[in-house]
Amino acid sequence: MQRKEKREDMVATLPKRIILMRHGESQGNLDTAAYTTTPDHSIQLTAQGIAQARHAGEELRRVIGGEGCSPDWRVQFYVSPYARTRSTLREVGRCFSKKRLIGVREESRIREQDFGNFQVEERMKAVKETRERFGRFFYRFPEGESAADVFDRISSFFESLWRDIEMNRLRHDPSNDLNFIIVSHGLTSRIFLMKWFKWTVDQFEPLNNFGNCEFRIMQLGTGGEYSLAVHHTEQEMLEWGLSPEMIADQKWRATACRGDWNDKCPWYLDAFFDHLPDSDDDAVENEGETNSLSEKRFQQNEEWKIKDNRIDQLEYDFSNFYGDEKNCKLAFKMEFSNK
């Protein structure tokens, strides 16, 4: 009973939504040559990007303040320090009144993947082609980062995020809805989802990038687990690159109790094992087959050892009899060609 009450108290302090949002269209999205003369962190939004951010702000306002919201709902922003994300936040913020905002925290750990200082356009094309062959998660850009490096700093950011929640550093009244909006970058947001939902590298690789000012809403389900399936449709998740197994897990999370284990989505095992027996009896049967195969291999090895020892002995006998190495090899060859 105490455990249940503790879990309910914990759920009451959690944000109702954690929203991941990519910045609006930037000069670099429009023309990659911009990266050859302008540092990545200084790339600005285009006029289209500003309009996208304002429209996204209106959409977020409708989602957060729509039907079923608490009367005194609030928003906490986290933003990457890059110019394009800060500008996106500025336009999104126009759609919220001051009383709705708890605050904004600039967070360097949710910045863009570092592609390596000034980027020579032709060189970057070749580098990105190499990344596709090598693998998007582990490939490290020259003078830059890999997605695995981004994963490490996102993991550190998670710890800070949870401390903010558990220690109520935002001074939030649990009776009202709290919403986190994280204004970041495409790959960083995908890595965030990967870390949160414990997706494997193989599950991460096929994920499609966010569009400019596109957002994903992780919303608390009825049991206290976050899920993409509370707000988003199955078709949307398919378009993002989630596999059917990943989507099934999101649907399960929408109603699962916090801390429960999903044993109906076995992909977390199938990703690591070729075959797992369904019962202990099957396991014993498989063990017998494995032992039988091992015995056969052992017998074969013993037979080869006997043959090898016989050949070594014959070589020794021939060398003693013929003396000369050349005559020995010739006689040895003739001996075995007749067998």
C-alpha angles and dihedrals in degrees: 000000000000090000091053092049091048090051091050091050090051092049090050091061095048122103111259089224138018107198122195115202133181121217123260125265110304135198087255092054089052096044122008089201086079089077091063093067105019125060112245093242091055098052109124133214120261121233087261090052091054091051090048091053093051092049091048090051090055091049092049091048090054092048096047098039097037132109115324097022122134116256095245102040118164140200131217117193128208115189138186113241093237117116094240094053093046090050090048090052091050092056094043090050092060088075095060129070119232093251090060094057122086093181149285128260121196105218120192093192092070094054124124121285107272109247094183124278115286108009120220105215100222092043092050091054090056092044093052091049088054090049091056090054094042097043129267096243101052102030111109117206115231107268087000144073141282123226085252089062089052089050090057095054092043087055089055091048089054090061091054091046092054092047089054089054101040095044093041091231089163091062090230125171105234091214090071129064116264120201127191116205115191112195106198143120137298102257093036090055092049090050089050090056091045092054095043097049095035094239118176125240089255090055092047097052098069095046114121121229122256115258118239109292090359114143139198120212120214103193131184112256126215093274098045101265122124117240139174089213095069093072105013131065128239090247091056092051091049090053090052090058101257113150121234089256092053091049091050088053091051090052090050091051091054090073104018122116115248111268095020120134120233106226093166094072103063096176090106087066099034089058090064106030129056092207136000120189115240094225142021089251090058089048091054090048091050090047089055091051090049092050091048091052091048091052091052091050090048091052091049091051091050091051091051091049090054091050092047091050091049092051091048090051092049091050089052093048093047093049091052092047100043099029097193111090094220093052090044094056092045093051092044091053092049092048095055096038087067094054 
